[in-house]
Amino acid sequence: MNREMSRLPLLAVIALAILNTLGCTDTDRASLAALGNAHHVVCYSGEKVIYEGDSTGRVQSPKESDGWQFEDAKTRLLTEVSGNCVITVLP
């Protein structure tokens, strides 16, 4: 087998990895950058704010839930919210 032919699979893998990285959307990159960062969470019932606070880190949505879980930065308690919530990454 030719030496150049043996490098072909390696070059194909490298090319696919580069294309996969270039194919990430802004949302994908922002999501990865937000992992572990503190978040600001505001939840509404109609137009009324029913919860507003910050997390100490990651905000997650468990598979068995329709809401969000995080550690509240002020109370240091596990907090679970659901409904119409806006979650943003703190700088």
PyMOL Python script that loads the backbone (N, CA, C, O; Angstrom):
from pymol import cmd

cmd.read_pdbstr("""\
ATOM      1  N   MET A   1       0.843  -1.178   0.000  1.00  0.00           N
ATOM      2  CA  MET A   1       0.000   0.000   0.000  1.00  0.00           C
ATOM      3  C   MET A   1       0.885   1.236   0.000  1.00  0.00           C
ATOM      4  O   MET A   1       1.878   1.293   0.725  1.00  0.00           O
ATOM      5  N   ASN A   2       0.541   2.191  -0.781  1.00  0.00           N
ATOM      6  CA  ASN A   2       1.263   3.436  -0.923  1.00  0.00           C
ATOM      7  C   ASN A   2       1.180   4.233   0.384  1.00  0.00           C
ATOM      8  O   ASN A   2       0.141   4.233   1.045  1.00  0.00           O
ATOM      9  N   ARG A   3       2.273   4.912   0.757  1.00  0.00           N
ATOM     10  CA  ARG A   3       2.300   5.691   2.006  1.00  0.00           C
ATOM     11  C   ARG A   3       1.268   6.812   1.986  1.00  0.00           C
ATOM     12  O   ARG A   3       0.641   7.098   3.006  1.00  0.00           O
ATOM     13  N   GLU A   4       1.092   7.444   0.835  1.00  0.00           N
ATOM     14  CA  GLU A   4       0.101   8.513   0.708  1.00  0.00           C
ATOM     15  C   GLU A   4      -1.310   7.973   0.914  1.00  0.00           C
ATOM     16  O   GLU A   4      -2.152   8.657   1.495  1.00  0.00           O
ATOM     17  N   MET A   5      -1.577   6.767   0.451  1.00  0.00           N
ATOM     18  CA  MET A   5      -2.897   6.152   0.597  1.00  0.00           C
ATOM     19  C   MET A   5      -3.184   5.842   2.064  1.00  0.00           C
ATOM     20  O   MET A   5      -4.339   5.903   2.483  1.00  0.00           O
ATOM     21  N   SER A   6      -2.161   5.512   2.853  1.00  0.00           N
ATOM     22  CA  SER A   6      -2.367   5.185   4.260  1.00  0.00           C
ATOM     23  C   SER A   6      -2.686   6.434   5.080  1.00  0.00           C
ATOM     24  O   SER A   6      -3.277   6.323   6.154  1.00  0.00           O
ATOM     25  N   ARG A   7      -2.312   7.604   4.605  1.00  0.00           N
ATOM     26  CA  ARG A   7      -2.612   8.855   5.296  1.00  0.00           C
ATOM     27  C   ARG A   7      -4.013   9.376   4.979  1.00  0.00           C
ATOM     28  O   ARG A   7      -4.521  10.253   5.678  1.00  0.00           O
ATOM     29  N   LEU A   8      -4.619   8.855   3.960  1.00  0.00           N
ATOM     30  CA  LEU A   8      -5.924   9.336   3.521  1.00  0.00           C
ATOM     31  C   LEU A   8      -6.991   9.268   4.617  1.00  0.00           C
ATOM     32  O   LEU A   8      -7.710  10.250   4.803  1.00  0.00           O
ATOM     33  N   PRO A   9      -7.131   8.155   5.353  1.00  0.00           N
ATOM     34  CA  PRO A   9      -8.145   8.136   6.423  1.00  0.00           C
ATOM     35  C   PRO A   9      -7.884   9.189   7.505  1.00  0.00           C
ATOM     36  O   PRO A   9      -8.826   9.799   8.011  1.00  0.00           O
ATOM     37  N   LEU A  10      -6.622   9.404   7.861  1.00  0.00           N
ATOM     38  CA  LEU A  10      -6.288  10.405   8.868  1.00  0.00           C
ATOM     39  C   LEU A  10      -6.656  11.804   8.373  1.00  0.00           C
ATOM     40  O   LEU A  10      -7.224  12.599   9.122  1.00  0.00           O
ATOM     41  N   LEU A  11      -6.340  12.099   7.139  1.00  0.00           N
ATOM     42  CA  LEU A  11      -6.681  13.402   6.578  1.00  0.00           C
ATOM     43  C   LEU A  11      -8.195  13.594   6.512  1.00  0.00           C
ATOM     44  O   LEU A  11      -8.685  14.705   6.717  1.00  0.00           O
ATOM     45  N   ALA A  12      -8.930  12.541   6.231  1.00  0.00           N
ATOM     46  CA  ALA A  12     -10.390  12.621   6.187  1.00  0.00           C
ATOM     47  C   ALA A  12     -10.960  12.932   7.566  1.00  0.00           C
ATOM     48  O   ALA A  12     -11.883  13.738   7.687  1.00  0.00           O
ATOM     49  N   VAL A  13     -10.424  12.305   8.599  1.00  0.00           N
ATOM     50  CA  VAL A  13     -10.883  12.558   9.968  1.00  0.00           C
ATOM     51  C   VAL A  13     -10.586  14.004  10.363  1.00  0.00           C
ATOM     52  O   VAL A  13     -11.434  14.662  10.966  1.00  0.00           O
ATOM     53  N   ILE A  14      -9.418  14.495  10.038  1.00  0.00           N
ATOM     54  CA  ILE A  14      -9.051  15.873  10.366  1.00  0.00           C
ATOM     55  C   ILE A  14      -9.974  16.851   9.634  1.00  0.00           C
ATOM     56  O   ILE A  14     -10.446  17.822  10.225  1.00  0.00           O
ATOM     57  N   ALA A  15     -10.225  16.598   8.366  1.00  0.00           N
ATOM     58  CA  ALA A  15     -11.109  17.466   7.585  1.00  0.00           C
ATOM     59  C   ALA A  15     -12.519  17.476   8.160  1.00  0.00           C
ATOM     60  O   ALA A  15     -13.141  18.536   8.234  1.00  0.00           O
ATOM     61  N   LEU A  16     -13.038  16.320   8.570  1.00  0.00           N
ATOM     62  CA  LEU A  16     -14.376  16.261   9.167  1.00  0.00           C
ATOM     63  C   LEU A  16     -14.429  17.009  10.489  1.00  0.00           C
ATOM     64  O   LEU A  16     -15.423  17.671  10.788  1.00  0.00           O
ATOM     65  N   ALA A  17     -13.375  16.911  11.280  1.00  0.00           N
ATOM     66  CA  ALA A  17     -13.332  17.627  12.558  1.00  0.00           C
ATOM     67  C   ALA A  17     -13.354  19.137  12.338  1.00  0.00           C
ATOM     68  O   ALA A  17     -14.043  19.860  13.058  1.00  0.00           O
ATOM     69  N   ILE A  18     -12.615  19.606  11.363  1.00  0.00           N
ATOM     70  CA  ILE A  18     -12.595  21.040  11.054  1.00  0.00           C
ATOM     71  C   ILE A  18     -13.962  21.495  10.559  1.00  0.00           C
ATOM     72  O   ILE A  18     -14.462  22.535  10.987  1.00  0.00           O
ATOM     73  N   LEU A  19     -14.564  20.731   9.668  1.00  0.00           N
ATOM     74  CA  LEU A  19     -15.889  21.097   9.153  1.00  0.00           C
ATOM     75  C   LEU A  19     -16.937  21.076  10.252  1.00  0.00           C
ATOM     76  O   LEU A  19     -17.834  21.919  10.265  1.00  0.00           O
ATOM     77  N   ASN A  20     -16.837  20.129  11.174  1.00  0.00           N
ATOM     78  CA  ASN A  20     -17.783  20.047  12.279  1.00  0.00           C
ATOM     79  C   ASN A  20     -17.660  21.279  13.179  1.00  0.00           C
ATOM     80  O   ASN A  20     -18.671  21.817  13.630  1.00  0.00           O
ATOM     81  N   THR A  21     -16.438  21.726  13.440  1.00  0.00           N
ATOM     82  CA  THR A  21     -16.213  22.910  14.257  1.00  0.00           C
ATOM     83  C   THR A  21     -16.754  24.149  13.562  1.00  0.00           C
ATOM     84  O   THR A  21     -17.389  24.992  14.195  1.00  0.00           O
ATOM     85  N   LEU A  22     -16.507  24.260  12.278  1.00  0.00           N
ATOM     86  CA  LEU A  22     -16.998  25.412  11.534  1.00  0.00           C
ATOM     87  C   LEU A  22     -18.520  25.402  11.429  1.00  0.00           C
ATOM     88  O   LEU A  22     -19.137  26.452  11.249  1.00  0.00           O
ATOM     89  N   GLY A  23     -19.120  24.234  11.540  1.00  0.00           N
ATOM     90  CA  GLY A  23     -20.565  24.112  11.421  1.00  0.00           C
ATOM     91  C   GLY A  23     -21.322  24.458  12.690  1.00  0.00           C
ATOM     92  O   GLY A  23     -22.553  24.481  12.669  1.00  0.00           O
ATOM     93  N   CYS A  24     -20.635  24.728  13.800  1.00  0.00           N
ATOM     94  CA  CYS A  24     -21.307  25.089  15.051  1.00  0.00           C
ATOM     95  C   CYS A  24     -21.999  26.431  14.884  1.00  0.00           C
ATOM     96  O   CYS A  24     -21.449  27.359  14.292  1.00  0.00           O
ATOM     97  N   THR A  25     -23.197  26.520  15.406  1.00  0.00           N
ATOM     98  CA  THR A  25     -23.917  27.780  15.353  1.00  0.00           C
ATOM     99  C   THR A  25     -23.478  28.682  16.503  1.00  0.00           C
ATOM    100  O   THR A  25     -22.811  28.233  17.436  1.00  0.00           O
ATOM    101  N   ASP A  26     -23.853  29.939  16.429  1.00  0.00           N
ATOM    102  CA  ASP A  26     -23.565  30.864  17.518  1.00  0.00           C
ATOM    103  C   ASP A  26     -24.190  30.361  18.811  1.00  0.00           C
ATOM    104  O   ASP A  26     -23.605  30.501  19.886  1.00  0.00           O
ATOM    105  N   THR A  27     -25.377  29.777  18.706  1.00  0.00           N
ATOM    106  CA  THR A  27     -26.073  29.246  19.873  1.00  0.00           C
ATOM    107  C   THR A  27     -25.280  28.105  20.494  1.00  0.00           C
ATOM    108  O   THR A  27     -25.166  28.030  21.717  1.00  0.00           O
ATOM    109  N   ASP A  28     -24.730  27.217  19.672  1.00  0.00           N
ATOM    110  CA  ASP A  28     -23.918  26.106  20.181  1.00  0.00           C
ATOM    111  C   ASP A  28     -22.702  26.632  20.941  1.00  0.00           C
ATOM    112  O   ASP A  28     -22.393  26.164  22.037  1.00  0.00           O
ATOM    113  N   ARG A  29     -22.017  27.607  20.349  1.00  0.00           N
ATOM    114  CA  ARG A  29     -20.825  28.159  20.989  1.00  0.00           C
ATOM    115  C   ARG A  29     -21.184  28.879  22.293  1.00  0.00           C
ATOM    116  O   ARG A  29     -20.477  28.739  23.290  1.00  0.00           O
ATOM    117  N   ALA A  30     -22.280  29.648  22.290  1.00  0.00           N
ATOM    118  CA  ALA A  30     -22.697  30.359  23.497  1.00  0.00           C
ATOM    119  C   ALA A  30     -23.099  29.383  24.592  1.00  0.00           C
ATOM    120  O   ALA A  30     -22.816  29.610  25.769  1.00  0.00           O
ATOM    121  N   SER A  31     -23.756  28.299  24.207  1.00  0.00           N
ATOM    122  CA  SER A  31     -24.174  27.289  25.176  1.00  0.00           C
ATOM    123  C   SER A  31     -22.965  26.640  25.840  1.00  0.00           C
ATOM    124  O   SER A  31     -22.954  26.441  27.055  1.00  0.00           O
ATOM    125  N   LEU A  32     -21.961  26.315  25.059  1.00  0.00           N
ATOM    126  CA  LEU A  32     -20.749  25.720  25.618  1.00  0.00           C
ATOM    127  C   LEU A  32     -20.017  26.712  26.517  1.00  0.00           C
ATOM    128  O   LEU A  32     -19.488  26.326  27.559  1.00  0.00           O
ATOM    129  N   ALA A  33     -19.981  27.980  26.125  1.00  0.00           N
ATOM    130  CA  ALA A  33     -19.291  28.998  26.910  1.00  0.00           C
ATOM    131  C   ALA A  33     -20.001  29.266  28.233  1.00  0.00           C
ATOM    132  O   ALA A  33     -19.367  29.683  29.202  1.00  0.00           O
ATOM    133  N   ALA A  34     -21.316  29.027  28.281  1.00  0.00           N
ATOM    134  CA  ALA A  34     -22.111  29.322  29.481  1.00  0.00           C
ATOM    135  C   ALA A  34     -22.029  28.239  30.543  1.00  0.00           C
ATOM    136  O   ALA A  34     -22.415  28.474  31.689  1.00  0.00           O
ATOM    137  N   LEU A  35     -21.538  27.064  30.191  1.00  0.00           N
ATOM    138  CA  LEU A  35     -21.495  25.965  31.154  1.00  0.00           C
ATOM    139  C   LEU A  35     -20.738  26.352  32.403  1.00  0.00           C
ATOM    140  O   LEU A  35     -19.592  26.793  32.327  1.00  0.00           O
ATOM    141  N   GLY A  36     -21.370  26.190  33.551  1.00  0.00           N
ATOM    142  CA  GLY A  36     -20.733  26.475  34.822  1.00  0.00           C
ATOM    143  C   GLY A  36     -20.807  27.921  35.265  1.00  0.00           C
ATOM    144  O   GLY A  36     -20.502  28.219  36.420  1.00  0.00           O
ATOM    145  N   ASN A  37     -21.203  28.831  34.386  1.00  0.00           N
ATOM    146  CA  ASN A  37     -21.296  30.239  34.748  1.00  0.00           C
ATOM    147  C   ASN A  37     -22.567  30.527  35.520  1.00  0.00           C
ATOM    148  O   ASN A  37     -23.557  29.804  35.397  1.00  0.00           O
ATOM    149  N   ALA A  38     -22.538  31.589  36.320  1.00  0.00           N
ATOM    150  CA  ALA A  38     -23.729  32.030  37.039  1.00  0.00           C
ATOM    151  C   ALA A  38     -24.742  32.599  36.043  1.00  0.00           C
ATOM    152  O   ALA A  38     -24.374  33.156  35.008  1.00  0.00           O
ATOM    153  N   HIS A  39     -26.029  32.446  36.380  1.00  0.00           N
ATOM    154  CA  HIS A  39     -27.112  32.914  35.519  1.00  0.00           C
ATOM    155  C   HIS A  39     -28.090  33.773  36.318  1.00  0.00           C
ATOM    156  O   HIS A  39     -28.229  33.615  37.531  1.00  0.00           O
ATOM    157  N   HIS A  40     -28.756  34.676  35.623  1.00  0.00           N
ATOM    158  CA  HIS A  40     -29.827  35.467  36.219  1.00  0.00           C
ATOM    159  C   HIS A  40     -31.140  34.848  35.726  1.00  0.00           C
ATOM    160  O   HIS A  40     -31.319  34.636  34.527  1.00  0.00           O
ATOM    161  N   VAL A  41     -32.048  34.562  36.650  1.00  0.00           N
ATOM    162  CA  VAL A  41     -33.297  33.872  36.327  1.00  0.00           C
ATOM    163  C   VAL A  41     -34.472  34.753  36.738  1.00  0.00           C
ATOM    164  O   VAL A  41     -34.552  35.197  37.884  1.00  0.00           O
ATOM    165  N   VAL A  42     -35.381  35.003  35.802  1.00  0.00           N
ATOM    166  CA  VAL A  42     -36.608  35.742  36.088  1.00  0.00           C
ATOM    167  C   VAL A  42     -37.765  34.912  35.553  1.00  0.00           C
ATOM    168  O   VAL A  42     -37.772  34.541  34.380  1.00  0.00           O
ATOM    169  N   CYS A  43     -38.763  34.613  36.423  1.00  0.00           N
ATOM    170  CA  CYS A  43     -39.929  33.832  36.019  1.00  0.00           C
ATOM    171  C   CYS A  43     -41.187  34.665  36.210  1.00  0.00           C
ATOM    172  O   CYS A  43     -41.315  35.424  37.171  1.00  0.00           O
ATOM    173  N   TYR A  44     -42.105  34.502  35.275  1.00  0.00           N
ATOM    174  CA  TYR A  44     -43.323  35.297  35.242  1.00  0.00           C
ATOM    175  C   TYR A  44     -44.566  34.421  35.317  1.00  0.00           C
ATOM    176  O   TYR A  44     -44.570  33.274  34.869  1.00  0.00           O
ATOM    177  N   SER A  45     -45.617  34.991  35.894  1.00  0.00           N
ATOM    178  CA  SER A  45     -46.968  34.446  35.797  1.00  0.00           C
ATOM    179  C   SER A  45     -47.781  35.577  35.201  1.00  0.00           C
ATOM    180  O   SER A  45     -48.096  36.550  35.885  1.00  0.00           O
ATOM    181  N   GLY A  46     -48.123  35.453  33.928  1.00  0.00           N
ATOM    182  CA  GLY A  46     -48.699  36.591  33.221  1.00  0.00           C
ATOM    183  C   GLY A  46     -47.623  37.651  33.097  1.00  0.00           C
ATOM    184  O   GLY A  46     -46.536  37.384  32.585  1.00  0.00           O
ATOM    185  N   GLU A  47     -47.919  38.844  33.560  1.00  0.00           N
ATOM    186  CA  GLU A  47     -46.926  39.914  33.541  1.00  0.00           C
ATOM    187  C   GLU A  47     -46.277  40.125  34.903  1.00  0.00           C
ATOM    188  O   GLU A  47     -45.436  41.011  35.058  1.00  0.00           O
ATOM    189  N   LYS A  48     -46.657  39.322  35.884  1.00  0.00           N
ATOM    190  CA  LYS A  48     -46.145  39.468  37.244  1.00  0.00           C
ATOM    191  C   LYS A  48     -44.897  38.606  37.453  1.00  0.00           C
ATOM    192  O   LYS A  48     -44.891  37.422  37.116  1.00  0.00           O
ATOM    193  N   VAL A  49     -43.840  39.208  38.012  1.00  0.00           N
ATOM    194  CA  VAL A  49     -42.615  38.466  38.332  1.00  0.00           C
ATOM    195  C   VAL A  49     -42.892  37.633  39.579  1.00  0.00           C
ATOM    196  O   VAL A  49     -43.258  38.168  40.625  1.00  0.00           O
ATOM    197  N   ILE A  50     -42.713  36.308  39.458  1.00  0.00           N
ATOM    198  CA  ILE A  50     -42.928  35.421  40.601  1.00  0.00           C
ATOM    199  C   ILE A  50     -41.622  34.898  41.190  1.00  0.00           C
ATOM    200  O   ILE A  50     -41.613  34.366  42.300  1.00  0.00           O
ATOM    201  N   TYR A  51     -40.527  35.045  40.461  1.00  0.00           N
ATOM    202  CA  TYR A  51     -39.204  34.694  40.978  1.00  0.00           C
ATOM    203  C   TYR A  51     -38.169  35.514  40.223  1.00  0.00           C
ATOM    204  O   TYR A  51     -38.254  35.676  39.005  1.00  0.00           O
ATOM    205  N   GLU A  52     -37.195  36.025  40.958  1.00  0.00           N
ATOM    206  CA  GLU A  52     -36.037  36.658  40.335  1.00  0.00           C
ATOM    207  C   GLU A  52     -34.835  36.417  41.226  1.00  0.00           C
ATOM    208  O   GLU A  52     -34.867  36.711  42.421  1.00  0.00           O
ATOM    209  N   GLY A  53     -33.787  35.886  40.648  1.00  0.00           N
ATOM    210  CA  GLY A  53     -32.583  35.618  41.418  1.00  0.00           C
ATOM    211  C   GLY A  53     -31.452  35.162  40.525  1.00  0.00           C
ATOM    212  O   GLY A  53     -31.594  35.058  39.307  1.00  0.00           O
ATOM    213  N   ASP A  54     -30.324  34.892  41.163  1.00  0.00           N
ATOM    214  CA  ASP A  54     -29.130  34.447  40.450  1.00  0.00           C
ATOM    215  C   ASP A  54     -28.748  33.054  40.909  1.00  0.00           C
ATOM    216  O   ASP A  54     -28.988  32.673  42.055  1.00  0.00           O
ATOM    217  N   SER A  55     -28.152  32.300  40.003  1.00  0.00           N
ATOM    218  CA  SER A  55     -27.640  30.980  40.359  1.00  0.00           C
ATOM    219  C   SER A  55     -26.172  31.113  40.725  1.00  0.00           C
ATOM    220  O   SER A  55     -25.518  32.094  40.369  1.00  0.00           O
ATOM    221  N   THR A  56     -25.663  30.123  41.435  1.00  0.00           N
ATOM    222  CA  THR A  56     -24.232  30.103  41.744  1.00  0.00           C
ATOM    223  C   THR A  56     -23.434  29.553  40.577  1.00  0.00           C
ATOM    224  O   THR A  56     -22.219  29.739  40.505  1.00  0.00           O
ATOM    225  N   GLY A  57     -24.100  28.890  39.682  1.00  0.00           N
ATOM    226  CA  GLY A  57     -23.427  28.269  38.539  1.00  0.00           C
ATOM    227  C   GLY A  57     -24.448  27.754  37.547  1.00  0.00           C
ATOM    228  O   GLY A  57     -25.394  28.455  37.186  1.00  0.00           O
ATOM    229  N   ARG A  58     -24.252  26.553  37.121  1.00  0.00           N
ATOM    230  CA  ARG A  58     -25.058  25.934  36.063  1.00  0.00           C
ATOM    231  C   ARG A  58     -26.542  25.883  36.406  1.00  0.00           C
ATOM    232  O   ARG A  58     -26.926  25.590  37.539  1.00  0.00           O
ATOM    233  N   VAL A  59     -27.372  26.175  35.400  1.00  0.00           N
ATOM    234  CA  VAL A  59     -28.820  26.001  35.476  1.00  0.00           C
ATOM    235  C   VAL A  59     -29.128  24.812  34.578  1.00  0.00           C
ATOM    236  O   VAL A  59     -28.720  24.782  33.417  1.00  0.00           O
ATOM    237  N   GLN A  60     -29.845  23.837  35.113  1.00  0.00           N
ATOM    238  CA  GLN A  60     -30.125  22.642  34.310  1.00  0.00           C
ATOM    239  C   GLN A  60     -31.607  22.336  34.270  1.00  0.00           C
ATOM    240  O   GLN A  60     -32.370  22.738  35.148  1.00  0.00           O
ATOM    241  N   SER A  61     -31.990  21.624  33.243  1.00  0.00           N
ATOM    242  CA  SER A  61     -33.369  21.187  33.075  1.00  0.00           C
ATOM    243  C   SER A  61     -33.386  19.660  33.095  1.00  0.00           C
ATOM    244  O   SER A  61     -33.062  19.024  32.092  1.00  0.00           O
ATOM    245  N   PRO A  62     -33.762  19.067  34.233  1.00  0.00           N
ATOM    246  CA  PRO A  62     -33.777  17.602  34.317  1.00  0.00           C
ATOM    247  C   PRO A  62     -34.756  16.991  33.314  1.00  0.00           C
ATOM    248  O   PRO A  62     -35.784  17.591  32.998  1.00  0.00           O
ATOM    249  N   LYS A  63     -34.435  15.810  32.823  1.00  0.00           N
ATOM    250  CA  LYS A  63     -35.270  15.137  31.827  1.00  0.00           C
ATOM    251  C   LYS A  63     -36.686  14.883  32.335  1.00  0.00           C
ATOM    252  O   LYS A  63     -37.638  14.945  31.558  1.00  0.00           O
ATOM    253  N   GLU A  64     -36.837  14.596  33.630  1.00  0.00           N
ATOM    254  CA  GLU A  64     -38.147  14.257  34.176  1.00  0.00           C
ATOM    255  C   GLU A  64     -38.938  15.496  34.596  1.00  0.00           C
ATOM    256  O   GLU A  64     -39.986  15.370  35.229  1.00  0.00           O
ATOM    257  N   SER A  65     -38.447  16.698  34.250  1.00  0.00           N
ATOM    258  CA  SER A  65     -39.085  17.937  34.687  1.00  0.00           C
ATOM    259  C   SER A  65     -39.323  18.864  33.502  1.00  0.00           C
ATOM    260  O   SER A  65     -38.657  18.769  32.471  1.00  0.00           O
ATOM    261  N   ASP A  66     -40.288  19.761  33.675  1.00  0.00           N
ATOM    262  CA  ASP A  66     -40.507  20.785  32.651  1.00  0.00           C
ATOM    263  C   ASP A  66     -39.957  22.132  33.114  1.00  0.00           C
ATOM    264  O   ASP A  66     -40.258  23.167  32.520  1.00  0.00           O
ATOM    265  N   GLY A  67     -39.152  22.117  34.175  1.00  0.00           N
ATOM    266  CA  GLY A  67     -38.627  23.356  34.740  1.00  0.00           C
ATOM    267  C   GLY A  67     -37.115  23.381  34.765  1.00  0.00           C
ATOM    268  O   GLY A  67     -36.440  22.691  34.000  1.00  0.00           O
ATOM    269  N   TRP A  68     -36.602  24.204  35.676  1.00  0.00           N
ATOM    270  CA  TRP A  68     -35.172  24.436  35.789  1.00  0.00           C
ATOM    271  C   TRP A  68     -34.733  24.263  37.230  1.00  0.00           C
ATOM    272  O   TRP A  68     -35.497  24.555  38.151  1.00  0.00           O
ATOM    273  N   GLN A  69     -33.512  23.791  37.438  1.00  0.00           N
ATOM    274  CA  GLN A  69     -32.932  23.612  38.768  1.00  0.00           C
ATOM    275  C   GLN A  69     -31.590  24.324  38.833  1.00  0.00           C
ATOM    276  O   GLN A  69     -30.824  24.335  37.870  1.00  0.00           O
ATOM    277  N   PHE A  70     -31.322  24.924  40.003  1.00  0.00           N
ATOM    278  CA  PHE A  70     -30.045  25.575  40.220  1.00  0.00           C
ATOM    279  C   PHE A  70     -29.899  25.902  41.698  1.00  0.00           C
ATOM    280  O   PHE A  70     -30.870  25.855  42.453  1.00  0.00           O
ATOM    281  N   GLU A  71     -28.683  26.232  42.103  1.00  0.00           N
ATOM    282  CA  GLU A  71     -28.452  26.683  43.468  1.00  0.00           C
ATOM    283  C   GLU A  71     -28.588  28.198  43.485  1.00  0.00           C
ATOM    284  O   GLU A  71     -27.880  28.896  42.760  1.00  0.00           O
ATOM    285  N   ASP A  72     -29.504  28.714  44.318  1.00  0.00           N
ATOM    286  CA  ASP A  72     -29.728  30.146  44.432  1.00  0.00           C
ATOM    287  C   ASP A  72     -28.520  30.783  45.132  1.00  0.00           C
ATOM    288  O   ASP A  72     -28.105  30.325  46.196  1.00  0.00           O
ATOM    289  N   ALA A  73     -27.968  31.824  44.538  1.00  0.00           N
ATOM    290  CA  ALA A  73     -26.760  32.452  45.070  1.00  0.00           C
ATOM    291  C   ALA A  73     -27.001  33.122  46.425  1.00  0.00           C
ATOM    292  O   ALA A  73     -26.090  33.187  47.251  1.00  0.00           O
ATOM    293  N   LYS A  74     -28.204  33.615  46.657  1.00  0.00           N
ATOM    294  CA  LYS A  74     -28.503  34.319  47.911  1.00  0.00           C
ATOM    295  C   LYS A  74     -28.784  33.347  49.051  1.00  0.00           C
ATOM    296  O   LYS A  74     -28.246  33.504  50.147  1.00  0.00           O
ATOM    297  N   THR A  75     -29.624  32.346  48.800  1.00  0.00           N
ATOM    298  CA  THR A  75     -30.037  31.430  49.871  1.00  0.00           C
ATOM    299  C   THR A  75     -29.157  30.193  49.965  1.00  0.00           C
ATOM    300  O   THR A  75     -29.137  29.511  50.990  1.00  0.00           O
ATOM    301  N   ARG A  76     -28.418  29.903  48.870  1.00  0.00           N
ATOM    302  CA  ARG A  76     -27.591  28.692  48.763  1.00  0.00           C
ATOM    303  C   ARG A  76     -28.421  27.421  48.804  1.00  0.00           C
ATOM    304  O   ARG A  76     -27.909  26.352  49.137  1.00  0.00           O
ATOM    305  N   LEU A  77     -29.711  27.532  48.466  1.00  0.00           N
ATOM    306  CA  LEU A  77     -30.609  26.385  48.435  1.00  0.00           C
ATOM    307  C   LEU A  77     -30.865  25.945  47.007  1.00  0.00           C
ATOM    308  O   LEU A  77     -30.814  26.747  46.075  1.00  0.00           O
ATOM    309  N   LEU A  78     -31.145  24.642  46.846  1.00  0.00           N
ATOM    310  CA  LEU A  78     -31.562  24.134  45.548  1.00  0.00           C
ATOM    311  C   LEU A  78     -32.896  24.787  45.226  1.00  0.00           C
ATOM    312  O   LEU A  78     -33.829  24.723  46.026  1.00  0.00           O
ATOM    313  N   THR A  79     -32.991  25.403  44.081  1.00  0.00           N
ATOM    314  CA  THR A  79     -34.204  26.100  43.671  1.00  0.00           C
ATOM    315  C   THR A  79     -34.702  25.481  42.380  1.00  0.00           C
ATOM    316  O   THR A  79     -33.925  25.239  41.457  1.00  0.00           O
ATOM    317  N   GLU A  80     -36.006  25.224  42.318  1.00  0.00           N
ATOM    318  CA  GLU A  80     -36.630  24.676  41.121  1.00  0.00           C
ATOM    319  C   GLU A  80     -37.737  25.626  40.697  1.00  0.00           C
ATOM    320  O   GLU A  80     -38.602  25.992  41.492  1.00  0.00           O
ATOM    321  N   VAL A  81     -37.693  26.020  39.426  1.00  0.00           N
ATOM    322  CA  VAL A  81     -38.707  26.917  38.875  1.00  0.00           C
ATOM    323  C   VAL A  81     -39.238  26.326  37.583  1.00  0.00           C
ATOM    324  O   VAL A  81     -38.565  25.531  36.927  1.00  0.00           O
ATOM    325  N   SER A  82     -40.457  26.723  37.222  1.00  0.00           N
ATOM    326  CA  SER A  82     -40.999  26.326  35.934  1.00  0.00           C
ATOM    327  C   SER A  82     -41.936  27.422  35.476  1.00  0.00           C
ATOM    328  O   SER A  82     -42.276  28.328  36.237  1.00  0.00           O
ATOM    329  N   GLY A  83     -42.340  27.331  34.250  1.00  0.00           N
ATOM    330  CA  GLY A  83     -43.226  28.357  33.697  1.00  0.00           C
ATOM    331  C   GLY A  83     -42.478  29.213  32.697  1.00  0.00           C
ATOM    332  O   GLY A  83     -41.532  28.762  32.051  1.00  0.00           O
ATOM    333  N   ASN A  84     -42.913  30.444  32.583  1.00  0.00           N
ATOM    334  CA  ASN A  84     -42.338  31.391  31.632  1.00  0.00           C
ATOM    335  C   ASN A  84     -41.131  32.057  32.282  1.00  0.00           C
ATOM    336  O   ASN A  84     -41.274  33.055  32.988  1.00  0.00           O
ATOM    337  N   CYS A  85     -39.945  31.506  32.044  1.00  0.00           N
ATOM    338  CA  CYS A  85     -38.718  32.002  32.670  1.00  0.00           C
ATOM    339  C   CYS A  85     -37.738  32.492  31.618  1.00  0.00           C
ATOM    340  O   CYS A  85     -37.614  31.909  30.541  1.00  0.00           O
ATOM    341  N   VAL A  86     -37.043  33.575  31.951  1.00  0.00           N
ATOM    342  CA  VAL A  86     -35.975  34.094  31.112  1.00  0.00           C
ATOM    343  C   VAL A  86     -34.681  33.871  31.886  1.00  0.00           C
ATOM    344  O   VAL A  86     -34.538  34.317  33.024  1.00  0.00           O
ATOM    345  N   ILE A  87     -33.737  33.170  31.249  1.00  0.00           N
ATOM    346  CA  ILE A  87     -32.474  32.823  31.906  1.00  0.00           C
ATOM    347  C   ILE A  87     -31.337  33.372  31.078  1.00  0.00           C
ATOM    348  O   ILE A  87     -31.201  33.043  29.900  1.00  0.00           O
ATOM    349  N   THR A  88     -30.515  34.211  31.695  1.00  0.00           N
ATOM    350  CA  THR A  88     -29.386  34.806  30.989  1.00  0.00           C
ATOM    351  C   THR A  88     -28.097  34.568  31.764  1.00  0.00           C
ATOM    352  O   THR A  88     -28.105  34.466  32.991  1.00  0.00           O
ATOM    353  N   VAL A  89     -26.999  34.482  31.038  1.00  0.00           N
ATOM    354  CA  VAL A  89     -25.683  34.269  31.656  1.00  0.00           C
ATOM    355  C   VAL A  89     -25.194  35.596  32.214  1.00  0.00           C
ATOM    356  O   VAL A  89     -25.245  36.626  31.541  1.00  0.00           O
ATOM    357  N   LEU A  90     -24.717  35.557  33.455  1.00  0.00           N
ATOM    358  CA  LEU A  90     -24.131  36.764  34.050  1.00  0.00           C
ATOM    359  C   LEU A  90     -22.710  36.959  33.533  1.00  0.00           C
ATOM    360  O   LEU A  90     -21.984  35.992  33.304  1.00  0.00           O
ATOM    361  N   PRO A  91     -22.321  38.219  33.352  1.00  0.00           N
ATOM    362  CA  PRO A  91     -20.956  38.481  32.854  1.00  0.00           C
ATOM    363  C   PRO A  91     -19.897  38.112  33.882  1.00  0.00           C
ATOM    364  O   PRO A  91     -18.704  38.270  33.622  1.00  0.00           O
TER     365      PRO A  91
END
""", "prot")
cmd.dss("prot")
cmd.show_as("cartoon", "prot")
cmd.util.cbc("prot")
cmd.orient("prot")
